[in-house]
């Protein structure tokens, strides 16, 4: 579009950046839950939060 990559347009770049940040935040929560699980610590809250954040982030990214 307009002779440049689509990601260089602010109207597209900002939502893509937000989607990426939300996916990264969900990924970090997954790793936090996994770390707690591996350490034998309670991790139900973190696992549920990870599942919710990942579902929301994936839906919004699509």
N, C-alpha and C positions, 0 to 999 in steps of 0.2 A: 504494500500500500504506500503510495507516494514515493516509491523508489527507495525504500529503506525497510529494515526488518520491523515487523509489527511490534516487537517489544520496545522499540525506541519511541513509540507514541505514549505520552503520559496517560492518556485515557485507558490504555491497555496495560501499561507497565505497573501502575499502582495496584490494581486488583490482583495482578499476577504476584507482585511482591507480598501482598497481604495473604494470599493463598499459600505461598511458600512459607511465610512465617508461621502461619497456623499449622501447617503440616509438620514443620520442624518442632513446634511446641508439643504437638501430639507425640511425635517420635521421642522427645525427651521424657515425657511422662511414661511412655512404654518402658524406656530404659530404667527409669526410677523404680517402677513396679517390679521389673525383672531383677534389679539389684537387691531390692528388699526380699523378694522371693528366694533368691540364691543365698541370702544371708540367714534364711530361716525366720525372718521378721514378718509380722502381719503386713499384708499388701493389698487387701481387698478394696480399700478406698481408692488407692492409687491405680489399681487395675481397672476399676470401674470408670474412673476419671479418664484414663488412657483410652478406653473403648469409646467413651462418649466424645472426647476431643477428636479422636481419629475419624469417627463417623461424620461428625460435623465438618471437619476440615476437608475430608474427601468429597463430601456432598457439595460444599461450597466451591471447591476447586473445579469440580466438573461443571 
